[in-house]
């Protein structure tokens, strides 16, 4: 879970809030991704090397931390 002082955000419309990000990981996946149009535009799986150049700063921090941990080869897109 990621939250706290450094996650304080002022939106373009002036709204102020603290974001809370909860990250989950798994090696077991089945079924199809389904987009909830009220929440997302697109859902997609990526290999580590294929992540888009632009990722929200707080999400980049989560991914960098996750990938910096030692993982067995061929797991999580390695």
Secondary structure, 3 states (H helix, E strand, C coil): CECCHHHEEECCCCCEEECCECCCCCCCCCCCCCCCCCCCCCCCCCCHHHCCCCCCHHHHHHHHHHHHCCCCCCCCCC
